Amino acid sequence: MEEVQDYFVCDSCGNKEFMPVYSFSLRFHGVNFSDRLIYDELIDEAYQCTKCRKTFSKKQIENGLNELIRGRKTN
């Protein structure tokens, strides 16, 4: 069987190369047993097109790859 390699591409410019973009934050919240705030460290991961700089979430890329799989299964 032949091999075919499909890429997720930017829907704005068609580029297939992306770089990771991270956002770091703290989420503060209270708890029932204390008046003090506690916090969680959060890291949001996104990917930016290296050509047009459009940003995609990891979920958007996963959905795009799933579309490629569905497209191959129907052909």
Legacy VTK file of the C-alpha trace (Angstrom):
# vtk DataFile Version 3.0
C-alpha trace
ASCII
DATASET POLYDATA
POINTS 75 float
0.000 0.000 0.000
1.252 3.479 -0.798
1.943 6.005 1.940
0.238 9.367 1.986
1.145 12.120 4.397
-1.418 14.862 5.009
-0.686 17.988 7.013
-2.834 20.266 9.096
-2.560 23.619 7.334
-3.428 27.155 8.328
-6.893 27.963 7.014
-5.803 31.545 6.288
-2.603 31.070 4.279
-2.141 27.307 3.732
1.137 27.126 5.661
1.934 23.835 7.408
4.524 25.106 9.905
3.592 26.272 13.398
5.418 27.285 16.546
4.199 26.833 20.116
2.918 29.823 22.064
2.461 29.545 25.821
0.515 31.696 28.282
1.231 31.377 31.978
-1.287 32.394 34.632
-2.398 31.875 38.197
-6.003 31.129 39.169
-6.882 32.244 42.688
-9.838 30.806 44.582
-11.069 30.278 48.093
-11.794 27.052 49.912
-14.491 26.212 52.451
-12.205 25.601 55.417
-10.034 28.742 55.184
-10.232 32.480 54.562
-6.961 32.362 52.659
-6.847 32.207 48.888
-5.133 29.328 47.198
-3.929 29.273 43.623
-3.325 26.972 40.713
-0.662 27.525 38.066
-2.064 27.251 34.542
-0.249 26.937 31.248
-2.259 27.484 28.073
-0.735 26.036 24.936
-1.499 27.324 21.448
0.225 27.143 18.079
0.945 30.085 15.796
1.339 29.890 12.032
4.897 30.877 11.126
3.708 32.680 7.987
0.588 34.713 8.856
0.788 34.420 12.660
-2.778 33.130 13.075
-3.111 31.229 16.356
-4.794 27.836 16.767
-5.689 26.025 19.972
-4.578 22.453 20.449
-8.240 21.410 20.145
-8.592 23.164 16.769
-5.560 21.302 15.455
-6.852 17.978 16.798
-10.200 18.633 15.086
-8.412 19.468 11.830
-6.396 16.244 11.989
-9.582 14.284 12.682
-11.096 15.845 9.560
-8.113 14.570 7.553
-8.718 11.071 8.958
-12.443 11.221 8.099
-11.607 12.444 4.604
-9.255 9.514 4.002
-11.757 6.986 5.344
-14.466 8.138 2.921
-12.162 8.074 -0.126
LINES 1 76
75 0 1 2 3 4 5 6 7 8 9 10 11 12 13 14 15 16 17 18 19 20 21 22 23 24 25 26 27 28 29 30 31 32 33 34 35 36 37 38 39 40 41 42 43 44 45 46 47 48 49 50 51 52 53 54 55 56 57 58 59 60 61 62 63 64 65 66 67 68 69 70 71 72 73 74
